[in-house]
Amino acid sequence: MKRRTQSLLTIAVLLLLLPVSNAFAQADLFKTKVVGSWSLVSFESFNAAGTKIPSIEGGDVQGRLILTADGQFSAQVISEIPKLASKARLKTSAAEDKAVAHGVLSFFGTYTTDEANKVIILLVERSSYPNQVTGKGAKRIVTFSGDEMRFDNPGRTAGGRVVVVWKRIE
């Protein structure tokens, strides 16, 4: 009788743990979906009134996002920038400085995922736009469509929101 009670108790404990392990598996599935290398599809910014505003200056905007399994990320969005007249990166004119500052957004740090709310939280450690380095996590609402991942940032640093679409690089 004692052995049967122990067996029943073991089964009961395993059944209680099943939903917990299933939740962990789902969280892992969400993180597994975001991990990888991504190419920029679109980058749209909107002011607080909802009017579309420029996200970056310059033509032929391209970008990459890398999310590693251990929670590291790196993101770059860069437009086509004219070559520097001096051919020296540290000897630039005011106009060249402006073209680079307005045509490049690059940042990196760590991230976590929140399966329940379908968000990724970016903790930006360094950025070409220093106002992004806040010491607080920046939430992005994540949705997937085929091989594309959409980041919706309802809390744009300068007010308004940003919507960025990334396509998985195979």
PLY file of the C-alpha trace (Angstrom):
ply
format ascii 1.0
element vertex 170
property float x
property float y
property float z
element edge 169
property int vertex1
property int vertex2
end_header
0.00 0.00 0.00
2.83 2.37 0.85
4.40 1.82 -2.58
1.09 2.57 -4.36
0.71 5.83 -2.37
4.25 6.87 -3.36
3.52 6.10 -7.02
0.30 8.10 -6.93
2.09 10.98 -5.23
4.84 10.91 -7.88
2.24 10.98 -10.68
0.40 13.87 -8.98
3.61 15.91 -8.69
4.46 15.26 -12.34
0.98 16.33 -13.41
1.31 19.53 -11.40
4.63 20.31 -13.07
3.32 19.66 -16.59
1.70 23.10 -17.08
4.84 24.80 -15.71
7.16 22.93 -18.05
4.76 23.62 -20.93
4.94 27.38 -20.16
8.74 27.20 -20.20
8.62 25.37 -23.52
6.35 28.07 -24.99
8.67 30.82 -23.75
11.58 29.01 -25.34
9.60 28.76 -28.61
9.04 32.54 -28.65
12.72 33.25 -27.96
13.71 30.63 -30.55
11.61 32.49 -33.12
13.42 35.80 -32.54
16.95 34.38 -32.44
18.88 34.81 -35.68
20.01 37.31 -38.27
17.49 39.70 -39.80
17.55 42.16 -42.72
15.63 45.45 -42.71
12.39 45.50 -44.73
10.93 48.81 -43.49
11.55 51.46 -40.84
8.72 53.92 -40.21
8.45 56.59 -37.53
5.37 58.53 -36.43
5.22 61.61 -34.21
2.87 61.87 -31.21
0.04 63.06 -33.51
0.45 59.93 -35.68
1.97 61.75 -38.67
4.68 59.81 -40.52
8.10 61.45 -40.12
11.57 60.55 -41.45
13.29 57.71 -39.59
16.68 58.23 -41.16
18.03 60.57 -43.83
19.57 59.44 -47.09
18.65 56.93 -49.74
19.01 53.16 -50.02
18.46 52.50 -46.31
19.62 49.04 -45.27
19.89 47.34 -41.91
20.73 44.23 -39.95
19.57 42.89 -36.61
21.32 40.01 -34.87
19.73 38.34 -31.84
21.79 35.59 -30.20
20.47 32.67 -28.16
22.34 33.92 -25.08
20.50 37.28 -25.06
22.86 39.60 -26.96
21.75 41.86 -29.81
23.22 44.26 -32.35
21.23 46.49 -34.72
22.34 48.79 -37.51
20.32 50.90 -39.94
22.44 52.84 -42.41
21.55 54.94 -45.44
23.78 55.55 -48.42
26.19 58.22 -47.19
28.44 60.26 -49.53
32.16 59.49 -49.36
34.22 61.82 -47.15
36.17 64.46 -49.05
39.25 64.12 -46.83
39.18 60.31 -47.04
39.90 60.38 -43.29
37.15 59.34 -40.88
38.27 61.81 -38.22
38.67 64.79 -40.57
35.15 65.69 -41.65
33.19 68.81 -42.46
30.05 69.86 -40.60
27.93 68.70 -43.56
29.64 65.29 -43.56
29.14 64.98 -39.79
25.44 65.74 -40.24
25.09 63.18 -43.07
26.58 60.48 -40.85
24.61 61.48 -37.74
21.32 61.54 -39.68
22.09 58.50 -41.83
23.24 55.97 -39.24
21.48 54.32 -36.31
23.56 51.63 -34.64
23.08 50.15 -31.19
23.75 47.00 -29.18
23.15 45.41 -25.81
21.24 42.56 -24.24
17.63 41.44 -24.51
15.00 39.32 -22.83
11.68 38.03 -24.11
8.24 38.05 -22.55
6.14 35.27 -24.11
2.92 36.24 -22.32
2.93 39.76 -23.76
4.76 38.90 -27.03
7.45 41.49 -26.41
11.20 41.69 -26.60
12.90 44.00 -24.11
16.11 45.60 -25.39
18.60 46.94 -22.86
20.68 49.28 -25.01
24.28 49.52 -23.79
25.67 51.82 -26.52
24.06 53.67 -29.42
24.93 56.14 -32.15
21.83 57.93 -30.77
22.90 58.25 -27.10
19.38 59.06 -25.85
18.57 55.36 -26.37
20.95 54.46 -23.54
18.59 54.85 -20.59
19.43 51.96 -18.29
15.82 50.81 -18.70
14.54 48.14 -21.05
12.97 49.28 -24.32
9.91 47.15 -25.10
9.08 46.13 -28.65
5.79 44.38 -29.38
6.64 41.47 -31.68
4.47 39.89 -34.34
5.45 37.34 -36.96
4.22 36.86 -40.52
6.00 34.12 -42.45
9.73 34.91 -42.39
9.15 38.50 -41.22
9.24 39.88 -37.69
7.61 43.22 -36.86
8.79 45.38 -33.96
6.23 47.94 -32.82
7.73 50.52 -30.48
4.87 52.56 -28.99
7.33 54.51 -26.80
9.63 56.23 -29.31
12.37 58.17 -27.45
11.36 61.48 -29.11
7.62 60.73 -28.70
5.28 58.85 -31.00
6.04 55.36 -32.25
8.28 53.38 -34.58
7.43 50.28 -36.61
10.31 48.20 -37.96
9.93 45.09 -40.08
12.79 42.58 -40.34
13.11 39.58 -42.66
14.98 36.48 -41.52
18.28 35.96 -43.33
18.60 32.30 -44.32
0 1
1 2
2 3
3 4
4 5
5 6
6 7
7 8
8 9
9 10
10 11
11 12
12 13
13 14
14 15
15 16
16 17
17 18
18 19
19 20
20 21
21 22
22 23
23 24
24 25
25 26
26 27
27 28
28 29
29 30
30 31
31 32
32 33
33 34
34 35
35 36
36 37
37 38
38 39
39 40
40 41
41 42
42 43
43 44
44 45
45 46
46 47
47 48
48 49
49 50
50 51
51 52
52 53
53 54
54 55
55 56
56 57
57 58
58 59
59 60
60 61
61 62
62 63
63 64
64 65
65 66
66 67
67 68
68 69
69 70
70 71
71 72
72 73
73 74
74 75
75 76
76 77
77 78
78 79
79 80
80 81
81 82
82 83
83 84
84 85
85 86
86 87
87 88
88 89
89 90
90 91
91 92
92 93
93 94
94 95
95 96
96 97
97 98
98 99
99 100
100 101
101 102
102 103
103 104
104 105
105 106
106 107
107 108
108 109
109 110
110 111
111 112
112 113
113 114
114 115
115 116
116 117
117 118
118 119
119 120
120 121
121 122
122 123
123 124
124 125
125 126
126 127
127 128
128 129
129 130
130 131
131 132
132 133
133 134
134 135
135 136
136 137
137 138
138 139
139 140
140 141
141 142
142 143
143 144
144 145
145 146
146 147
147 148
148 149
149 150
150 151
151 152
152 153
153 154
154 155
155 156
156 157
157 158
158 159
159 160
160 161
161 162
162 163
163 164
164 165
165 166
166 167
167 168
168 169
